[in-house]
Amino acid sequence: MSPMSGPVAFKASCPDCRARFELDAGALRLAIGGSRRATFYSFTCPECGASVRKPAGERIVELLTGGGVSTLRSI
């Protein structure tokens, strides 16, 4: 790790209000299912309060788990 490392911030956007923002790992949830359709991440938009759910491919899963996002695994 570099000496400048600290909490990880993830860039995100809301499809409802179109706001762009950064979220820390505690604001995101990752669900890993048995298929691509069942693997997604979710968060609540800090601007409008909408519940947002987006698909998570392999690379997104790597980034989120590496950044400390809590993960729920389903069968």
C-alpha positions as CSV (number, residue, x, y, z in Angstrom):
1,M,0.0,0.0,0.0
2,S,1.1,3.5,-0.6
3,P,1.5,5.9,2.3
4,M,-1.3,8.0,0.9
5,S,-3.8,5.2,1.0
6,G,-6.9,5.7,3.1
7,P,-10.6,4.9,2.8
8,V,-11.6,3.8,-0.7
9,A,-14.2,6.0,-2.5
10,F,-16.2,4.5,-5.4
11,K,-17.6,6.8,-8.1
12,A,-21.3,6.2,-8.8
13,S,-24.2,7.9,-10.4
14,C,-28.0,7.8,-10.0
15,P,-30.1,6.8,-13.0
16,D,-33.1,8.7,-11.5
17,C,-31.7,12.2,-10.7
18,R,-28.5,11.8,-12.8
19,A,-26.4,13.0,-9.8
20,R,-22.7,11.9,-9.7
21,F,-21.0,11.3,-6.4
22,E,-18.5,9.2,-4.5
23,L,-19.5,6.6,-1.9
24,D,-17.5,4.8,0.7
25,A,-17.5,1.0,1.1
26,G,-20.1,1.2,3.8
27,A,-22.7,2.8,1.5
28,L,-22.5,0.0,-1.0
29,R,-23.8,-3.6,-0.9
30,L,-22.7,-6.4,-3.2
31,A,-24.8,-9.5,-4.0
32,I,-23.1,-12.4,-5.7
33,G,-25.5,-14.9,-7.2
34,G,-25.2,-18.1,-9.2
35,S,-25.5,-16.2,-12.5
36,R,-24.6,-12.8,-14.0
37,R,-28.2,-11.7,-13.6
38,A,-28.1,-12.4,-9.9
39,T,-24.8,-10.5,-9.3
40,F,-25.3,-6.8,-8.6
41,Y,-24.4,-4.0,-6.3
42,S,-26.8,-1.5,-4.8
43,F,-26.8,1.8,-2.9
44,T,-29.1,4.6,-1.9
45,C,-28.6,7.8,-3.9
46,P,-27.4,10.5,-1.4
47,E,-29.1,13.2,-3.5
48,C,-32.6,11.9,-4.1
49,G,-32.9,8.9,-1.9
50,A,-33.6,6.4,-4.7
51,S,-32.6,2.8,-4.3
52,V,-30.2,2.0,-7.1
53,R,-29.3,-1.5,-8.3
54,K,-26.7,-2.1,-11.0
55,P,-25.2,-5.3,-12.5
56,A,-21.8,-6.2,-11.3
57,G,-19.5,-8.0,-13.8
58,E,-16.3,-9.7,-12.7
59,R,-14.2,-6.6,-12.7
60,I,-16.7,-4.6,-10.6
61,V,-16.9,-7.5,-8.1
62,E,-13.1,-7.5,-7.8
63,L,-13.0,-3.8,-7.2
64,L,-15.8,-3.7,-4.7
65,T,-14.6,-6.7,-2.6
66,G,-11.0,-5.4,-2.7
67,G,-12.3,-2.0,-1.4
68,G,-14.1,-3.6,1.5
69,V,-17.7,-3.6,0.4
70,S,-19.8,-6.1,2.3
71,T,-20.8,-9.0,0.2
72,L,-23.8,-11.3,0.3
73,R,-23.5,-14.6,-1.5
74,S,-26.6,-16.4,-2.7
75,I,-26.9,-19.9,-4.2
